[in-house]
């Protein structure tokens, strides 16, 4: 499993999504969690390769678990999910928790 959990600087949510999809196309067996703060609002993105879905991982479940750290919520599909929140100070804790869920 290639684990990439990182805080990134992007200017909008669409760029975060685009980056997630680009990385999925480049890296096999990818467990990707990206976090950013845009206009004082934290955002999280979780992307999983198909091989990880077959092993039972689910991006929707992961995002629900880690978005609690940013006082937020979200959802999506089994391979890709996003969340927004109200607590940018919780972003680092959300990323740390994401690493523990692998």
N, C-alpha and C positions, 0 to 999 in steps of 0.2 A: 504494500500500500504506500503510495506517495502522498504524504500528509503535508498540506500547505495551509497554514493558519496564520493570517497576517492582517495587520492594520494597514490600509492603503489610502492614498490621497486621490480622490476623484471629485469631479465637480457636480455630478448628479447621479441619481439612481440608475439611469439608463447606462451610464458608463460602467457602473459596478456590475450590472447584468452582462454587458458586453465582455468585460474582462473575465468574468466567470466562464462564459461560454468559450472564449478563446483559449483559456487555460485547459478546459475540458478537452478541447480538440487537440491540444499539444501533448498532454500528459496522460499516460495510461494508469489505470488503477488509482484514480485521483480522489482524495478526500480533501475538499477545498472549503475553507471558511474564511470569508473576507469581511472586514469591518471597516467602517468609515464614519466620519461625522460631517454632515452637510447642514449648514445653517443652524448649528447647535443641536441637531437631531441625529442620534446614532442610527446607523443602518447596518444590517447583517445580511450576508448572502451565504447560502450553503449549496454546493454543487457536488454531486457524486457520480463517479463512473458507473457504467452498467454492471461491471463486475462486482462492485460493492453492493449494488441493489440485490444481486443474486445471493449475497452473503447475509442479507437481512437488514442492512442499513437503510434508513429512510430520512431524506433531507427534511421532510415535513416534521417528523418527530424531533430531529436534532434542533431545528430552528425554534420550536416551541419550548424546548428545554433551555436553550442558551439565551433566548430573548427576555427571559425573566430578569436577567442581570441588567438590562437596559430599560426596565419597566415598560416593556413593549410586548408586541405580539405580531404574529404573521402566519404565513403558511405558504403552500404551493403544492408542488408535485413531489413524488417520491425521489426524483433525481435533482430537483432544484426548488429552493424555497428562500423567501426573504422575510425580513422583519424590520420594523421601525420602532423606535422607542422614544422615551422622554428623558432618559438619564445617560448623557454621554460619558459620565464618570464610570459607568459600569461596563464600558466597552472592553477594556482589558480583561476584566473578570469573565465576560462572555467568551472571549477568545481562549482564555485559559481553560474554561469549562469545556469548550469544543474539543480541545486536545485530549481531554480526559475521556471523552465519549467514544474514541476510536478503539 
